[in-house]
Amino acid sequence: MDRATSTALCSSAKAIGLKEEPGFDGRVIVYPSNQTLKDYLSWRQADCHINNLYNTVFWALVQQSGLTPVQAQERLQGTLAADKNEILFSEFNINYNNEPLMYRKGTVLIWQKVGEVTTKEVKLPAEMEGKKMAVTRTRTKPVPLYCDIIGDAFWKEHPEILDEDS
């Protein structure tokens, strides 16, 4: 797996507490249809939710209850999502549904047109030379979203993602 660091994801070369640079596993895959792509991305988001719910309970058990990682893992073995939610609520007063979307749904990066305002010095005509003007130009940038992509609302709001010409 290649390592990559993104300054959009962390403010310094190493995130606090990490022994190495953050990385991600990037892949390019061609899917046979838009529906197959939507199904795959929905599965990834559901998987993100499952993993985060487990990790939220696991670390609460370790950091707040004082269990060892092995004990926390044994306690969670065989539990369902409802069991994990109950542990969070009854033992730690955490309603998982109130956790930020970034953690429950993950981060979705989409290319979006964004207006960018810069200040430019005017060169011509002579009577305006040296004056500064605000100039707005449109750029396409990756924008992080924290939202549900499993339902139809996201795809209706961003139809350009599945356009043939995108």
N, C-alpha and C positions, 0 to 999 in steps of 0.2 A: 504494500500500500504506500503510495506517495504521500508525503507530508506537505501540508500547505498551511500557511498562516494568513489570516485575514485581519487586517486592521479594523475592518468593519465589525468584527466579532469580538475583538479584545483591544483594550486601549494601549497595551504594551506588548513587547515581543512574547512575554510569558504572563499568563494570567496568574494572579496571586495564588500561591499554594501549589501550583503545578510544578512537577519536576522537569517537564519538557514542554515544547511548544504545542498548543492545541492543533489538532489536525482533523481532517475528515476524509472519508472514503468517497471519492467522486467517480461516477460511472456515466458513460454515454450509452444509452440503450434506445433502439428504435422499436416502438410498439406498433402492432399492426392496425390499431384503431384508437380513436380518441377515447372510447369507452374503456378499452384495456388500460390506457394511461391513467384515466380517472380512477379506475379500480385499484391500480397499483399504488397511486398516491394516497388514496383513501386507506389502504392497508397500512402504508407507512405511518400515516397520522395515527391510526388506531394503535399501532405498535408503539409509537411514541407515548401515547397515553398510558398504555399498559406498563411500560418500563418506568415512566415517571411516577405512577401511583405506587408501584413496588418500591422504588428508590425513596420516595417520600416517607413511606412507612418504615422501611428498613433503617434509614438514618435517624428517624425520630426514636426508634427503639434503641439504637446504639447511643445517640448523643443525649437523649433526654431520659431514657429509662436505665441507661448504664449496661445494657446487654452487650456481650461481645458480638462481633460480626457473625460468628458461627451460631450463637444462640438466636440472634435476630433472623438469620436464614432458616434455622430450624422452626422458629415460631411461625414464619410465613409460609413454610412448605405446605402445599396443598390448599392454600387459601384462595378464595375467589375475590373478585373486585369488591363485592358487598362486604366481605369480611375485612378487607383492608380499610375500606371507608369507615367501618364500625370501630376498628382499632384507632384510627386517626381521631375520630370524633370523641369516643368515650374515654380514651386515655390521654389525648393531647389537646382536646378541644379544637381540632382542626377540621373544618368542613372543606373537603377536597374540592368541591365545586366552586369554592370561593378563591382557590389558588389562581394566580394570574394565568391568562390564556397562553402566554409564552411557554409555560411549563406543561400545561395540560394538552395543548395542541401542537407545540413545537413552533418553529419558525419557518414560514413559507417565504421564499424569495421570488419575486416576480420582477420582470423588466417593466418599468413605468416611465412615461414621459413626465419630466419634472421641469418646471420653469426655474431658471437660474438667473439671478440678478447680479451683474458685475458692474463696476464703475470703470468707464473708459475715458481716456483723454481724447478730446476732439482734435484731429489734425487739420481738417479742412472744413469749411472755408476759413479764410484768414481772420475774419472778424470774430470767429468763435474759437480759434486756436488756443489751446491751453485750458479751456473750460472742461469740466468733467461732467459726464452724463451717465445716468443709470441705463444699462442695456440689459434687456431680458432675452435670453435664448432658451430654447427647449433642448434638453438632453434626455437620453434614455439611460436610466440608472437602475441598478438592482435595489428594490425597496423591500424591507422586511415587513411581513404581515403576521399577526398572531390571530388566526381565525380558523373556523371550521371549514375544511375543504371537502368533507364527506358528503354534505348535502348539495342541493342544486343551487342554492343562493350564491355561493362563491363563483360558480361557473357562469351564472347569469350576469353577475357583476363584472366579470373579467372574461368576456367571450373571446377577446383577442388572443388569449393563451392557446386556444384550440383552433384558431384560424389557420387555414392552409398556407397563407402567405406570411405567417409570423416567423 
